[in-house]
Amino acid sequence: MNRRRPTLLAALALTAATALTLSACGGSDEEGSAKDKGSDKIAGADTGSEKKSSPSPSASAAAGRPKIEFPSDAENVFEYEKTGDPVKDAVLADSVLSVNSVDEAIFAGSTDTEALGFYNAEKALSGSIAYALGYIKKDDTWVGETRYFDYKVSLSGADEAYVTYCSDESKSFIKNKKTGKVEDTPTTADSYVLYSTKLEKSADGVWQTTDVASNRGSKECQP
């Protein structure tokens, strides 16, 4: 595999099953681009109309949201289209920033970043900390591009949502900070991961990721 997430992030089978069920039943015609998420600009995500886009991690913070910064040799690319539902679009935007916040902790070499606890809570936060520490303790980071696609979002009441999506890690690689060595790993079925996530709306109106389940090598995500 190239790198990343399933073994260290929190994963509940029940959450995964619920998320997939709700997504299948609830309007999964909303895949698309992180730039096209509605009229309100979210920190760390640019606005635009292209289908393929990557939110700018270094964009200025807005509405009290923390700034997220990436190094120049790493990029997350998110592909989804705005749904036309402002709530679903807000969920998708914060889901994107949750992913970016975890990677920012890896790049910073610290789990004490502001964004990590801003966009993640409960099991997802503790799992994200453990995941990032797995990199930090080995003095590892990653370089290249990870693509996220095939987004599906469903709402459950006013303050709960489920998002599923795939990742393509075939162009991202682990790099050791001390040696500078990049692991040139081949692309296999394990380069593709299916994620099922649960988000809850905080008192401040942030859609925090609270639980994550993943399936590395998922046939649903392979080309």
C-alpha positions in Angstrom: 0.0 0.0 0.0 1.1 3.6 -0.4 0.1 4.9 3.0 -2.6 5.8 5.3 -5.6 5.6 7.4 -7.7 2.5 8.3 -5.8 0.9 11.2 -5.4 3.9 13.4 -8.6 5.9 12.9 -11.6 5.0 15.1 -13.9 2.5 13.4 -17.3 1.2 14.5 -19.0 -1.4 12.4 -22.4 -0.1 13.4 -21.6 3.4 12.3 -20.2 2.1 9.0 -23.3 0.1 8.3 -25.6 3.0 9.3 -23.7 5.4 7.2 -23.8 3.2 4.1 -27.5 2.5 4.6 -28.5 6.1 5.0 -26.3 7.1 2.0 -27.8 4.5 -0.2 -31.3 5.6 0.7 -30.9 9.3 1.1 -29.9 11.0 -2.0 -26.5 9.9 -3.2 -26.7 12.0 -6.3 -24.5 14.7 -4.6 -21.0 13.8 -5.6 -18.6 16.6 -6.5 -16.1 19.4 -5.8 -14.8 21.0 -2.6 -14.9 24.4 -4.4 -18.6 24.1 -5.1 -20.1 23.9 -1.7 -22.5 26.7 -1.6 -22.4 30.5 -1.1 -20.7 30.6 2.3 -16.9 30.4 2.0 -15.4 28.0 4.6 -11.8 28.4 5.8 -9.5 26.1 3.9 -11.8 25.7 0.9 -11.9 27.9 -2.1 -15.0 28.7 -4.1 -15.4 27.9 -7.8 -17.2 25.8 -10.4 -14.7 23.1 -11.5 -15.6 19.5 -10.8 -12.1 18.5 -9.8 -10.7 20.8 -7.1 -8.6 20.9 -3.9 -9.4 23.3 -1.1 -6.5 25.5 -0.3 -5.1 24.4 3.1 -3.4 27.8 3.5 -6.5 29.9 2.9 -7.2 32.6 5.5 -9.3 31.6 8.5 -12.9 32.8 8.4 -15.6 33.1 11.1 -13.2 32.0 13.8 -12.1 28.8 11.9 -8.5 27.8 12.2 -6.1 28.1 9.3 -4.9 24.8 7.8 -1.5 24.7 6.2 0.1 22.0 4.0 3.7 21.8 2.7 4.2 22.4 -1.0 5.0 18.8 -1.8 1.6 17.3 -0.5 -1.9 17.8 -1.7 -5.4 16.5 -1.0 -7.7 16.7 -3.9 -11.5 16.5 -3.2 -14.0 15.8 -5.9 -17.7 16.5 -5.2 -20.4 18.8 -6.5 -22.6 21.1 -4.4 -25.9 19.4 -3.7 -28.0 22.5 -3.7 -28.9 21.8 0.0 -27.1 24.3 2.2 -26.9 21.9 5.1 -25.5 19.0 3.1 -23.0 21.4 1.5 -21.9 22.6 4.9 -21.5 18.9 6.0 -19.4 18.1 3.0 -17.2 21.2 3.5 -16.5 20.4 7.1 -15.9 16.7 6.2 -13.1 17.9 3.8 -11.6 20.1 6.5 -11.6 17.2 9.0 -9.4 15.2 6.6 -7.1 18.1 6.0 -6.8 18.7 9.8 -5.5 15.2 10.4 -2.9 15.5 7.7 -1.9 18.9 8.9 -1.0 17.4 12.3 1.2 14.9 10.5 3.0 17.6 8.6 3.4 19.8 11.8 4.7 16.8 13.8 2.2 17.6 16.5 -1.3 16.6 17.5 -1.7 19.9 19.4 -2.9 21.8 16.3 -6.0 23.9 16.5 -7.8 22.4 13.6 -7.5 18.8 14.7 -9.8 19.3 17.7 -11.9 21.9 15.8 -13.1 19.5 13.1 -12.9 16.2 14.9 -14.5 15.0 18.2 -15.2 11.9 20.3 -13.9 8.6 18.7 -12.8 10.3 15.5 -10.6 12.7 17.5 -8.9 10.1 19.6 -8.4 7.9 16.6 -7.0 10.8 14.6 -4.5 11.6 17.3 -3.4 7.9 17.5 -3.1 7.9 13.7 -1.0 11.0 13.5 1.2 9.9 16.3 2.0 6.8 14.3 3.6 9.0 11.8 5.2 11.4 14.3 6.9 8.8 16.4 8.6 7.3 13.3 9.5 10.8 12.1 7.4 10.2 8.9 5.3 12.4 6.8 3.9 11.9 3.3 4.3 13.5 -0.1 2.3 13.5 -3.4 -1.4 13.7 -4.0 -4.3 11.8 -2.4 -7.6 12.0 -4.3 -11.0 11.8 -2.5 -14.1 11.1 -4.6 -17.5 9.5 -4.9 -19.0 11.4 -2.0 -22.5 10.6 -0.6 -24.1 12.5 2.1 -27.2 11.9 4.2 -28.8 13.9 7.1 -30.3 12.3 10.2 -32.3 15.0 12.0 -31.0 18.6 12.4 -27.6 17.8 14.0 -26.4 14.5 12.6 -25.1 13.5 9.2 -23.3 10.6 7.5 -20.8 10.9 4.6 -19.2 8.1 2.6 -16.4 8.6 0.1 -13.4 6.9 -1.5 -9.7 7.7 -1.5 -7.1 7.0 -4.1 -3.6 6.9 -2.5 -1.8 5.6 -5.6 0.0 9.0 -6.0 0.9 9.6 -2.3 3.9 8.1 -0.5 5.5 8.0 2.9 8.6 10.1 3.4 11.0 9.9 6.4 11.9 13.4 7.6 15.3 12.5 8.8 16.6 10.6 5.8 14.4 12.3 3.2 13.8 8.8 1.7 10.4 8.4 0.0 8.9 4.9 -0.1 8.2 4.1 -3.8 5.4 1.6 -3.2 3.4 0.1 -6.1 -0.2 0.7 -6.7 -2.4 -2.2 -5.6 -6.0 -2.7 -4.5 -4.9 -1.5 -1.1 -4.3 2.0 -2.6 -8.0 2.5 -2.6 -10.1 3.0 0.6 -13.8 3.4 1.3 -14.6 5.7 4.3 -17.9 5.9 6.2 -18.0 8.8 8.6 -20.5 10.3 11.1 -20.6 14.0 11.7 -22.4 16.0 14.4 -23.2 19.7 14.5 -21.4 21.4 17.4 -22.9 24.3 19.5 -20.8 26.6 17.4 -22.3 25.3 14.1 -19.3 23.2 13.0 -20.0 19.8 11.5 -17.4 17.7 13.5 -16.5 14.2 12.4 -17.2 12.0 15.4 -16.6 8.5 14.1 -14.9 6.9 11.1 -14.9 3.4 9.6 -12.8 2.4 6.7 -12.3 -0.5 4.3 -8.9 -0.6 2.5 -9.0 -2.4 -0.8 -12.7 -1.8 -1.2 -13.8 -2.9 -4.7 -16.3 -0.1 -4.6 -13.5 2.4 -4.9 -11.1 0.7 -7.3 -11.0 1.8 -10.9 
